[in-house]
Amino acid sequence: MIAKPEPIDARNPRNPNGHPELDQIDLRLLAALQRNARSTYAELGALVGLKPPAVHDRVKRLEHRGFVTRYSAQLDARRVGYELTAFVSAYCTSDLDYDAFTLAVQAFPEIIEIHSVAGDETYLLKVVTRSTAHLAAFLTRIKRVPGVARTRTTIVLSTPFERGGLPVEALL
């Protein structure tokens, strides 16, 4: 059940806990778009107490200012054939060319996230593969990328939940 929006103080509509450019209506719109990007402007308007044209203007402004970077559908990995998810830590050499590495790993379709991290490893990769054999072939290929000294792999056994977005509601 979606909570009814609280009234916004017209004298100070900005959100004191969040981004200074976002008011509570913007935050509610962002949260609603994360839950269902296919919502109509009328549906969004009902959630935030605005008419559809005003919602349209706000959403376009949020997109233009870079708060909404893209819209996508979240697929079920297993249903489309990716049975295995793993996190691969890439330990890189001190002479690593970061730009070349980033460009090289973009060619690996198995990588769905890449993060430069603090710690012993240089990068943390989230990968999906069809099987353990597919994962083994992926690891062989990733170890051939210049600058990769070694890898460490953690296979995901289950995923109790994925948030699938940012905790925008916590800013309200």
NORTAVEN-V740763 format. One line per field, one symbol per residue. ss: DSSP state (h for helix, s for strand, l for the rest). A space follows every 50 residues. Layout:
# NORTAVEN-V740763
ss = ???
This chain:
# NORTAVEN-V740763
ss = lllllllllllllsllllllllshhhhhhhhhhhhlllllhhhhhhhhll lhhhhhhhhhhhhhlllllllllllllllllllssssssssslllllhhh hhhhhlllllssssssllllllsssssssllhhhhhhhhhhhlllllsss sssssllllllllllllhhhhl
